[in-house]
Amino acid sequence: MFDQHVHSNFSFDSNEDLENYINVSNKNDIVTTEHLDFANPIINYEDSSINYLKYIEEITSLNKKYSNKFFSGIEIGYTPNSEKRIEDFLKDKNFNLKLLSIHQNGLYDYMCVNKKLISLEALIQEYFEQMIQALESSIEFNVLAHFEYGIRIIDISVTEFDSLASKFLNKIIELIVKKEIAFEVNTKSMYKYKKESLYSYMIEKYLKKGGKLFTLGSDAHNIKDYAYKFDEARKFLLTRNIKEIILFKDKIKVEKI
């Protein structure tokens, strides 16, 4: 079992050398999921794009040194305006793992939203409708990452969340089950941002709709956060009778927790 949401210095917001993850992987395989976010508001609307050739060159070199331990991945930040650019970027590239994320809407990042300028109801509608649009697009993804990113910094109860978001979440679950897209259990969200109750709520809905594909990701940007709180997440899953996760590397496989 290995962390499937990890960033290195091939991402705009990490300074961690890719090779350093070998020191914290506990002899597991390593996949990094480097950012792709076109017109990223966090960096003055410049593109957060991976240098693919250099990335693959480094992975190839590291695999010679460490017996094929490293795999390639990308975290695709979707906006409607960037859909064509994403498709063009991906068409001649191969990644072992592709995460779908909704980080921003072309104007602001959802972690930086001014809560005084938008109501919670409007924010939830905008964020999850954008997620639905991404899932309905022709872009291929393996995993839906941190489903609650848009409200990470907002204190919201499960009851209020259900009232405002359930109609969107039902559609999202329908799409990921139909397309066999895995659901990420994101430990940064659950334990750093205290969204465990929302994950419990969402997973219950997902299971009831026939969902069965799960991944574990820490969203680490440095080695000290690699596999953050995975022991707690493992217990969380087992108490819900979830005993397997899906791994994306050279071949997709299922592994016991």
Residue pairs with C-beta under 8 A, 6 or more apart in sequence:
1 28
1 216
1 230
1 245
1 247
1 255
1 257
2 25
2 28
2 29
2 30
2 31
2 227
2 247
3 31
3 216
3 217
3 218
3 220
3 226
3 227
3 230
4 31
4 33
4 73
4 97
4 143
4 184
4 215
4 216
4 217
4 247
4 248
5 33
5 75
5 99
5 145
5 146
5 184
5 186
5 215
5 217
5 218
5 219
5 220
6 21
6 30
6 31
6 32
6 33
6 73
6 217
6 218
6 219
6 220
6 226
7 13
7 14
7 16
7 32
7 33
7 34
7 35
7 75
7 219
7 220
7 221
8 14
8 16
8 17
8 18
8 20
8 21
8 32
8 34
9 15
9 16
9 17
9 18
10 18
10 32
10 34
10 50
10 51
10 54
10 55
10 58
11 32
11 34
11 35
11 48
11 50
11 75
11 221
12 35
12 40
12 42
12 43
12 48
13 35
13 42
13 48
13 221
14 221
14 222
15 222
16 221
16 222
16 223
18 32
18 58
18 59
18 62
18 70
19 58
19 62
20 223
21 30
21 32
21 223
21 226
22 30
22 62
22 66
22 69
23 223
24 223
24 224
24 226
24 227
25 69
25 226
26 227
29 69
29 70
29 71
29 247
29 249
30 69
30 70
30 71
31 70
31 71
31 72
31 73
31 96
31 97
31 248
31 249
32 70
32 72
32 73
33 73
33 74
33 75
33 97
33 99
33 145
33 217
34 50
34 55
34 73
34 74
34 75
35 48
35 50
35 74
35 75
35 77
36 48
36 49
36 50
36 74
36 75
36 76
36 77
36 86
36 89
37 47
37 48
37 77
37 82
37 103
37 104
38 47
38 48
38 49
38 77
38 79
38 81
38 82
38 85
38 86
39 45
39 46
39 47
39 79
39 81
39 82
39 106
40 46
40 47
40 48
40 77
40 103
40 104
40 109
41 104
41 106
41 107
41 108
41 109
41 112
42 48
42 104
42 109
42 112
48 77
49 89
50 74
52 93
55 72
56 72
59 70
59 71
59 72
62 69
62 70
63 69
63 70
68 250
71 96
71 97
71 248
71 249
71 250
72 94
72 95
72 96
72 97
73 95
73 96
73 97
73 98
73 99
73 248
74 95
74 97
74 98
74 99
75 99
75 101
75 145
76 86
76 90
76 98
76 99
76 100
76 101
76 139
76 141
77 101
77 102
77 103
77 104
78 86
78 100
78 101
78 102
78 130
78 131
78 133
78 134
78 137
78 139
79 104
79 105
79 106
79 130
80 106
80 130
80 133
81 106
82 106
83 137
83 139
86 139
87 138
87 139
90 98
90 139
90 140
96 248
96 249
96 250
97 142
97 143
97 248
97 249
98 140
98 141
98 142
98 143
99 141
99 142
99 143
99 144
99 145
99 184
99 217
100 134
100 135
100 139
100 141
100 143
100 144
100 145
100 181
101 145
101 146
101 149
102 110
102 127
102 130
102 131
102 134
102 149
102 150
103 109
103 110
103 111
103 149
104 110
105 126
105 127
105 130
108 114
110 123
110 127
110 149
110 150
110 151
110 152
111 149
111 152
111 153
113 123
113 153
115 123
115 154
118 126
120 151
120 154
120 156
120 160
120 164
121 164
123 150
123 151
123 154
124 150
124 151
124 161
124 164
124 165
124 168
125 164
125 168
126 150
127 149
127 150
127 151
128 150
128 165
128 168
128 169
128 172
129 168
131 144
131 147
131 168
131 172
132 168
132 171
132 172
132 175
134 141
135 141
135 144
135 172
135 175
135 176
135 179
135 181
136 175
141 181
142 181
142 182
142 248
142 252
143 181
143 182
143 183
143 184
143 215
143 217
143 248
144 172
144 176
144 181
144 182
144 183
144 184
145 184
145 186
145 217
145 219
146 152
146 184
146 186
146 188
146 189
146 217
146 219
147 172
147 183
147 184
147 202
148 189
148 195
148 198
148 199
148 202
149 189
151 161
152 189
152 193
152 195
153 193
156 198
157 197
158 197
158 198
158 200
158 201
161 198
161 201
162 201
166 205
169 202
169 205
170 205
170 209
173 205
173 206
173 209
173 211
174 209
175 181
176 182
176 183
176 206
176 211
177 206
177 209
177 210
177 211
180 213
181 213
182 213
182 214
182 215
182 246
183 202
183 203
183 206
183 211
183 213
183 214
183 215
184 214
184 215
184 216
184 217
185 199
185 203
185 214
185 215
185 216
185 217
185 233
185 236
185 237
186 199
186 217
186 218
186 219
187 216
187 217
187 218
187 219
187 227
187 228
187 229
187 230
187 232
187 233
188 218
188 219
188 220
188 225
188 228
189 195
189 199
189 219
190 196
190 199
190 229
190 232
190 233
190 236
191 228
191 229
191 232
191 233
192 228
196 236
199 236
200 236
200 240
203 211
203 240
203 242
204 240
207 240
207 242
213 246
214 237
214 242
214 244
214 245
214 246
215 245
215 246
215 247
215 248
216 230
216 233
216 234
216 245
218 225
218 226
218 227
218 228
218 229
218 230
219 225
219 228
220 226
220 227
220 228
234 257
237 243
237 245
237 257
238 257
242 257
243 256
243 257
244 254
244 255
244 256
244 257
245 254
245 255
245 257
246 252
246 253
246 254
246 255
247 253
247 254
247 255
